């Protein structure tokens, strides 16, 4: 007990020292961008703020889904010492705003015309009760497939556009002696794969199931089919997939140890960091059956209530984030697309150009949907219930998709 107390006191002292070093012209930022590609992208923002005389006090908390970062945030807020800004997703922003913990960015948003250039689907989470409380950094989408081009070429098959074609490519990769699918067995990664499988059943079905939480959709035959396909995909994983971080799964594809990865477009940052080029070293496609639709999440920096002495630096950070210059430079590196619709695609590679075009199409057609896996379809309690069932299905808990679908409907009914 004494050892624990000593460690706790030491941690508290370090935390106090860190926060006391922050000046009024600094921004203290809590985030989970710790992989190589993510850290490189974040440096774009740090450098921009440095150019304006604003210092950056870094609070990185590793963990691709952000769960660990949210735990750290709760401790900081409960101690009465919130950071200036926190990387946050979807309904988490709304939850903190509802608690009255977030600041107000209306002045800078009005001055710079955010309402006109940021899609309504993103504003749904960046605003609370009509007021801007967060600055959207980007728009990521989850329904991507990243394929090692040499491995695909070796199969003699084209990039898959249908489920049957996908299975054929995976079978051939397996016969060629490599792991067909690189995956990390963490709940949020399992759910990211499942996002695409449900979206492949149709946008209307996806909305009924994950947004409307319709019991018939959650427990019906289409959901059962999505689970059957998830169980099928789990047969193409290597034996060591459990608890592997997502960027390590990306590295398997980059090195040619695995054929493909089903992951959001943040994975592209890892390929670029490794010096790879789209079309030459890797191939990016929409998950078969989801072409024309985009399941999205938006990384945003939620701005917490701070004293007047820090508000100017906070607003400068928000302004820098929404500048077209930053939106282009950051997202080129990160693998995502701009949160603004008026940023040209000139600096983006072929995958980035495709992402921007896909977003414009989905935004116009009404096929832009919030990602369940990334907390943009339903609140955290619902998302966590979905995680439990999806991960159970990935690990053989249910005899078939129908049993998993019934379990999903029951779990969400209990979580409502």
C-alpha positions, -999 to +999 in steps of 0.1 A: +000+000+000+029+023+009+044+017-026+012+026-043+008+057-023+043+068-030+038+063-068+005+082-067+022+112-049+050+111-074+026+111-103+006+139-088+038+160-083+049+154-119+014+164-132+014+195-111+049+204-123+038+199-160+007+220-157+025+248-138+050+251-166+023+260-190+021+297-198-010+317-207+003+317-243+006+279-243-020+253-252-020+221-232-033+193-255-044+158-246-044+134-275-037+098-286-018+105-318+013+085-309+020+063-339+046+075-365+022+088-391+000+104-365+029+121-347+041+135-380+007+149-388+004+165-354+038+183-359+021+203-386-002+219-360+026+224-335+047+242-360+019+265-371+012+275-335+049+280-328+049+304-357+023+324-339+042+324-307+020+298-290+037+270-271+025+234-271+024+214-238+020+178-250-001+152-232+000+121-254-019+090-241-013+059-263-042+039-275-057+040-310-094+041-299-089+069-273-103+050-244-071+055-223-071+092-231-107+096-219-098+080-186-069+104-182-092+133-191-118+124-164-090+124-138-079+159-149-114+173-149-122+158-115-091+174-102-103+208-114-075+211-139-087+204-175-064+207-205-068+235-229-079+212-257-086+175-260-087+152-291-122+138-290-147+119-311-185+121-317-207+116-288-179+121-263-179+157-273-216+160-267-213+143-233-187+167-221-207+197-235-238+185-217-219+186-184-210+222-191-173+215-193-166+229-228-159+265-238-175+285-266-159+291-301-188+310-316-168+342-321-140+327-341-164+304-360-186+334-370-156+355-380-142+327-402-175+314-416-173+278-404-210+272-409-207+276-446-178+252-452-180+224-426-205+197-435-236+194-413-227+158-405-196+171-387-213+201-372-237+176-355-208+168-331-188+200-331-218+220-319-239+217-287-272+235-283-263+256-314-229+267-301-195+257-314-176+238-287-150+219-308-127+225-339-130+197-364-095+186-377-105+162-404-129+136-417-118+100-415-137+071-429-137+035-418-148+016-449-113+013-465-092-016-475-054-013-477-037-039-499-001-048-505+002-044-542+029-070-547+008-095-528-023-086-549-004-089-581+009-123-571-027-136-568-033-127-605-066-112-595-079-076-596-087-055-565-120-069-552-153-050-558-177-077-544-178-100-514-172-131-536-142-114-553-128-105-518-130-141-506-113-152-538-084-128-532-081-138-496-081-175-505-053-170-530-032-149-506-036-177-481-024-202-507+005-180-515+017-184-479+010-150-463-015-139-437-044-127-458-057-101-433-036-081-408-057-073-378-054-063-342-078-080-318-090-050-299-127-042-296-125-010-315-106-026-344-131-055-345-159-030-347-141-010-374-141-042-396-178-048-387-187-012-397-179-021-433-197-054-433-229-037-421-226-008-445-222-033-473-258-044-464-269-009-475-269+026-462-306+025-452-300-007-432-269+008-416-289+038-404-318+016-391-294-006-372-267+017-358-284+051-358-321+044-352-313+012-332-343-006-347-347-040-330-358-057-362-327-045-380-304-053-352-316-089-348-327-097-383-314-116-413-292-089-428-274-084-395-270-122-392-254-122-427-230-094-416-220-115-386-216-146-408-192-126-430-173-113-399-169-149-387-156-158-422-131-130-422-118-141-388-106-173-404-080-154-424-062-139-394-029-151-380-027-168-346-011-137-329-037-111-338-050-107-302-044-072-288-021-062-316-021-024-321-035-012-354-003+004-367+015-029-362-011-046-383-005-018-409+032-027-407+025-063-416+009-051-449+037-026-455+063-054-452+044-079-472+038-103-443+001-098-448-021-091-478-045-065-466-060-045-437-095-033-431-090+000-413-099+037-414-078+060-436-055+069-407-037+037-418-025+055-449-003+077-427+017+046-418+022+037-454+033+072-463+056+073-433+073+041-445+080+058-479+053+039-498+032+053-527-004+045-536-007+026-568+029+015-567+034-001-533-002-003-519-037-001-532-066+017-515-102+007-522-136+010-505-147-022-488-165-042-514-202-034-514-198+001-498-188+020-529-206+054-530-210+055-492-188+068-464-189+058-428-171+086-411-156+099-379-141+133-373-112+140-350-119+172-332-103+193-305-129+199-279-121+232-261-125+231-224-134+261-203-103+280-194-095+314-178-095+346-198-057+345-198-057+313-219-087+319-241-068+339-267-043+310-272-072+286-273-090+306-300-058+309-320-054+271-319-090+267-332-084+293-359-052+275-370-070+241-371-098+254-394-074+273-418-074+259-453-036+258-452-036+236-421-065+214-433-045+206-465-011+202-449-023+181-419-046+158-438-020+151-466+002+136-439-026+121-417-043+101-445-077+118-438-095+144-458-103+180-448-132+189-425-139+218-449-155+214-483-135+242-499-100+228-496-086+219-530-072+183-535-041+196-553-016+185-527-032+151-521-021+117-535-045+094-554-060+079-523-065+114-508-081+126-540-104+096-540-113+103-503-122+139-511-143+129-541-160+101-521-169+126-494-184+151-518-205+123-534-217+109-501-224+144-487-245+152-518-263+118-519-271+115-482-248+084-479-225+099-454-231+081-421-215+082-387-193+053-378-205+030-351-170+018-343-157+054-339-186+067-317-204+087-344-236+066-347-248+062-311-237+072-275-209+054-257-232+030-237-246+017-270-212+016-287-197-004-259-226-030-260-219-034-297-182-038-291-189-067-267-210-086-292-188-080-322-156-090-303-174-121-291-183-130-327-147-125-338-136-149-311-160-178-317-185-170-290-216-176-312-224-206-333-235-185-362-245-150-374-281-154-363-271-161-327-248-131-327-275-108-342-299-119-315-273-112-289-267-077-304-304-068-303-307-080-267-275-061-256-286-028-272-321-031-257-305-035-223-281-006-229-308+019-239 
